[in-house]
Amino acid sequence: MKKRRVIIVTDGDEYARKAIEHVAKSVGGRCISRSYGNPTTLTGSQTVELILQAPYDPVFVMFDDSGFLEEGPGEIALLHVAKHPQVEVLGVIAVASRTHQSEWTRVDVTIDRFGEISHYGVDKSGIQELEVGRINGDTVYCLDQLDIPLVVGIGDIGKMARMDDIEIGCPITEKAARLILERSGSFG
């Protein structure tokens, strides 16, 4: 049974959808556009079904909790997908948000809005923070429970003071995706 290679994105608003569709096409992957939503509306089972129907890898999937504390609908679906026997998670693009009192996750690296790779966290605007190896986010509560090869933290997809705008090709999001693909060794 061949596993489908997946990149998880912890954001699902309209900006994220446009950015991920663009980036998936740019790197030769597929985006499950129906996974967008704020909050996530697809169940984990429905999402896996769509992943298995995608014609080729890597498959980008979006999950969003819309501010629910702890495990909201996005994280419940994310956990189901990440633990599915036919899915291999190559990495996660973990998106920072303004939930400073609630959810955070460890990240392996971050990419700030200027495209700099660092071990410091980033905020929603893509500005480096003082905390090392973690970001605050909306749909990141469950990531530490999973064995994910690479978690890349970035600011708000498609935004970051227009430095990740679709008009300029979402360079920060694309850099995060390419870093995951490069480190996975699965793609050129």
Buried (B, 14 or more C-beta within 10 A) or exposed (E): EEEBBBBBBBBBBEBBBBBBBBBBEBBEBBBBBBBBBBBBBBBBEBBBEBBEEBEEBBBBBBBBBBBBEEBBBBBBBBBBBBEBEEBBBBBBBBBBBBBEEBBBBBBBBBBBBEEBEBBBBBBBBBBBBEBEBBBBBBBBBBBEEBEBBBBBBBBBBBBBEEBBBBEEBBBBBBBBBBBBBEBBEEBE
